[in-house]
């Protein structure tokens, strides 16, 4: 309930600050071809999520039934959309697997989401360094040092998570060292089945998913602005995704957080607040609300 109140409060504040009339006028005058493009891109968005989840599930849980994988994905999207820190996604994905423990499914779900986080962190941090250099004129040596540190850290994380040995020889022993985790470690056989091919595929699908999300945001910003400043819009989108990933989930579906970040960053590029608000909120409708409604419909059909 608190998350709902916070989400509604943030939305009310932003709408009051930006102006409901301005928001409505910008929406009414939008280029609906670009809006439609962002909506159509939901198809490859879902596909990349499905392909990554299918690759991980087939290898770790030994489940290759396409229908089960699809249902699991959408159940998770429904459960995660409106629960704190998206914890419902872990439970939702597990509902579709009758002969797999929730713990096993949750571990694989964590790996699935971790790849997206790595991609957002890398691209977002790069965008943030460029933004600081451009907006606040940080010294070139400091900017270069940040890039070198970021590049080194990213390379390490990427090669680590793409290595099957990392999960078997680092993560599992670390879990075993935690006393209360020891009884569960033997049930984490899924981690031992990970191989480099599956992890590399997961990384590739994550980059594809991120690219589609960025294209969606860019198309929506262009739709509501009437301009073709795609580079600025994409930059603002990368920064928005980065901040949303960094900020703890304080509202339902992160409503208000993504809109506030979008307003701030696009305004730094000379874009009006109502455009930033509409771009982020419409992206929420496409990428969070619609898939979660499909998931709820499938859950309702399952329980009927």
C-alpha positions in Angstrom: 0.0 0.0 0.0 2.8 2.4 0.8 4.3 1.8 -2.6 1.0 2.8 -4.3 0.7 5.9 -2.2 4.3 7.0 -3.0 3.7 6.3 -6.8 0.5 8.3 -6.8 2.2 11.1 -4.8 5.2 11.3 -7.1 2.9 11.3 -10.2 0.7 14.0 -8.7 3.7 16.1 -7.8 5.3 15.8 -11.2 2.0 16.5 -13.1 1.4 19.6 -10.9 4.9 20.8 -11.4 5.0 20.2 -15.2 1.3 21.2 -15.8 -1.5 18.8 -16.7 -2.6 21.1 -19.6 0.9 21.1 -21.1 1.3 17.3 -20.7 -2.1 16.8 -22.5 -1.3 19.3 -25.2 2.1 17.6 -26.0 0.4 14.2 -26.0 -2.3 15.4 -28.4 0.2 16.9 -30.8 2.5 13.9 -30.8 3.8 12.2 -33.9 1.9 9.0 -33.6 4.1 7.2 -36.1 6.9 7.4 -33.6 4.6 6.3 -30.8 3.5 3.4 -32.9 7.1 2.5 -33.6 7.8 2.4 -29.8 4.8 0.2 -29.4 5.8 -2.2 -32.2 9.3 -2.4 -30.6 7.7 -4.1 -27.6 7.7 -7.3 -29.8 11.5 -7.5 -30.1 11.7 -6.3 -26.4 9.7 -9.3 -25.3 11.5 -11.6 -27.7 15.0 -10.8 -26.3 13.6 -11.3 -22.7 12.1 -14.6 -23.8 15.3 -15.8 -25.7 17.5 -15.1 -22.8 15.2 -16.8 -20.3 14.8 -19.8 -22.6 18.5 -20.2 -23.0 19.1 -20.1 -19.2 16.1 -22.3 -18.4 17.0 -24.9 -21.0 20.5 -25.2 -19.7 20.0 -25.0 -16.0 16.5 -26.3 -15.3 16.4 -28.7 -18.2 13.1 -27.3 -19.4 12.6 -26.8 -23.1 8.9 -26.6 -23.4 8.3 -23.3 -25.2 4.8 -22.8 -23.7 6.1 -23.2 -20.2 8.9 -20.7 -20.8 6.5 -18.2 -22.3 4.1 -18.5 -19.4 6.9 -18.3 -16.8 8.1 -15.1 -18.4 4.7 -13.4 -18.4 3.8 -14.7 -15.0 7.0 -13.1 -13.8 6.3 -9.8 -15.6 2.9 -9.7 -13.9 4.2 -10.5 -10.4 7.2 -8.1 -10.7 5.4 -5.0 -12.0 3.6 -4.2 -8.8 5.6 -5.7 -6.0 8.5 -4.0 -4.0 11.9 -4.4 -5.7 10.1 -6.7 -8.3 10.3 -9.6 -5.8 7.1 -10.9 -7.3 8.8 -11.7 -10.5 10.8 -14.5 -8.8 7.7 -16.1 -7.5 5.7 -15.5 -10.7 8.3 -17.2 -12.8 8.4 -20.2 -10.5 4.6 -20.8 -10.8 5.0 -22.2 -14.3 7.5 -24.9 -13.2 5.7 -27.5 -11.3 8.6 -29.9 -10.8 11.3 -27.2 -10.0 11.8 -25.6 -6.6 11.2 -21.9 -6.2 14.8 -21.6 -5.0 16.2 -23.0 -8.2 14.0 -20.8 -10.4 14.8 -17.8 -8.3 18.5 -18.3 -8.7 18.2 -18.6 -12.5 15.9 -15.5 -12.5 18.6 -13.6 -10.5 21.2 -14.5 -13.2 18.7 -13.4 -15.9 18.1 -10.0 -14.3 21.8 -9.6 -13.4 22.8 -9.5 -17.1 20.4 -6.6 -17.7 21.9 -4.8 -14.7 25.4 -5.2 -16.0 24.5 -3.7 -19.4 22.6 -0.8 -17.8 25.5 -0.1 -15.4 28.1 0.0 -18.2 26.2 2.1 -20.7 24.7 4.3 -18.0 28.1 4.9 -16.3 29.6 5.8 -19.6 26.8 8.2 -20.4 27.1 9.7 -16.9 30.8 10.4 -17.3 30.2 12.1 -20.7 27.4 14.1 -19.1 29.5 15.3 -16.2 32.3 16.2 -18.7 29.9 18.1 -20.9 27.6 19.7 -18.3 29.9 20.3 -15.4 33.2 20.6 -17.3 35.2 18.1 -15.2 38.9 18.1 -16.1 40.0 15.8 -19.0 42.5 13.8 -16.9 39.9 13.0 -14.4 37.4 12.0 -17.1 40.0 9.8 -18.7 40.8 8.2 -15.4 37.1 7.5 -14.9 36.8 5.9 -18.3 39.9 3.7 -17.7 38.5 2.6 -14.3 35.1 2.0 -15.8 36.5 0.0 -18.7 38.6 -2.2 -16.4 35.7 -2.8 -14.1 33.3 -3.6 -16.9 35.8 -5.9 -18.6 36.3 -7.8 -15.4 32.6 -8.1 -14.6 31.7 -9.1 -18.2 34.3 -11.8 -18.4 33.5 -13.0 -14.9 29.7 -13.4 -15.5 30.3 -15.0 -18.9 32.5 -17.6 -17.3 31.0 -20.9 -16.1 33.9 -21.3 -13.7 33.0 -18.0 -12.0 29.6 -19.3 -11.0 30.9 -22.8 -10.0 34.2 -21.8 -8.4 33.4 -18.4 -6.9 29.6 -18.0 -6.3 28.9 -21.5 -5.1 31.8 -21.6 -2.6 30.8 -18.1 -1.4 27.3 -19.4 -0.8 28.6 -22.5 1.0 30.7 -20.3 3.3 27.4 -18.8 4.7 26.2 -21.1 7.4 22.5 -20.7 6.9 22.9 -21.1 3.1 24.6 -24.5 3.3 21.4 -26.6 3.5 20.3 -25.0 0.2 23.5 -25.1 -1.8 23.0 -28.7 -2.8 19.7 -27.6 -4.4 21.5 -25.1 -6.5 22.5 -27.6 -9.1 21.4 -25.1 -11.8 24.6 -23.1 -11.2 26.8 -26.1 -12.0 25.2 -26.5 -15.4 26.0 -23.1 -16.7 28.4 -23.0 -19.6 30.1 -20.3 -21.5 27.9 -20.5 -24.6 24.7 -20.0 -22.5 26.2 -17.1 -20.6 27.6 -15.4 -23.8 24.2 -15.8 -25.4 22.5 -14.2 -22.3 24.9 -11.3 -22.6 24.2 -10.8 -26.3 20.4 -10.9 -25.7 20.8 -8.4 -22.9 22.6 -5.9 -25.2 19.9 -6.5 -27.7 17.2 -5.8 -25.1 18.9 -2.7 -24.0 19.2 -1.4 -27.5 15.5 -1.9 -28.1 14.6 -0.2 -24.9 16.7 2.8 -25.8 15.2 2.9 -29.3 11.7 2.9 -27.7 12.6 5.8 -25.4 14.2 7.8 -28.3 11.2 7.3 -30.5 8.8 8.5 -27.8 10.9 11.5 -27.0 11.0 12.4 -30.7 7.3 11.8 -31.0 6.4 14.2 -28.3 9.0 16.8 -29.2 8.5 16.9 -32.9 12.3 17.1 -33.3 14.8 14.6 -34.7 17.5 15.1 -32.0 17.9 11.3 -31.7 21.4 11.4 -30.2 20.3 13.7 -27.4 17.2 11.7 -26.7 19.2 8.4 -26.6 21.7 10.0 -24.2 18.9 11.1 -22.0 17.4 7.6 -22.1 20.6 6.0 -21.1 21.0 8.3 -18.1 17.3 7.8 -17.1 17.7 4.0 -17.2 20.9 4.3 -15.2 19.4 6.4 -12.4 16.3 4.2 -12.2 18.6 1.2 -11.7 20.5 2.9 -9.0 17.6 4.3 -7.0 16.0 1.7 -4.7 12.5 0.8 -5.6 10.5 3.3 -3.6 7.3 3.3 -5.6 5.1 0.8 -7.4 6.6 -0.1 -10.7 9.1 2.7 -10.2 6.4 5.1 -11.3 7.6 8.7 -10.7 11.3 7.8 -10.5 11.8 7.2 -14.2 9.6 10.2 -15.1 11.6 12.5 -12.7 14.9 11.3 -14.1 13.7 11.7 -17.7 12.4 15.3 -17.0 15.8 16.3 -15.4 18.1 14.8 -18.1 16.1 15.9 -21.1 15.8 19.4 -19.6 19.6 19.6 -19.5 19.5 19.2 -23.3 16.9 22.0 -23.7 13.9 19.7 -23.9 10.7 20.8 -22.1 9.6 18.9 -19.0 6.3 17.7 -20.4 8.2 15.9 -23.2 10.4 14.1 -20.7 7.4 13.2 -18.6 5.4 11.8 -21.5 8.3 9.8 -23.0 9.0 8.1 -19.7 5.4 7.4 -18.7 4.4 6.1 -22.1 7.4 3.8 -21.9 6.1 2.5 -18.6 2.8 1.8 -20.3 4.4 -0.1 -23.1 7.1 -2.0 -21.3 5.6 -2.6 -17.8 1.9 -2.2 -17.8 0.9 -4.0 -21.0 3.1 -7.1 -20.5 2.0 -7.3 -16.9 -1.7 -7.2 -18.0 -1.0 -10.0 -20.4 0.6 -11.9 -17.6 -2.3 -11.4 -15.3 -4.7 -12.6 -18.0 -2.6 -15.8 -18.4 -2.6 -16.3 -14.6 -6.4 -15.8 -14.5 -6.9 -18.3 -17.3 -4.6 -20.8 -15.5 -6.6 -20.5 -12.3 -10.0 -20.5 -13.9 
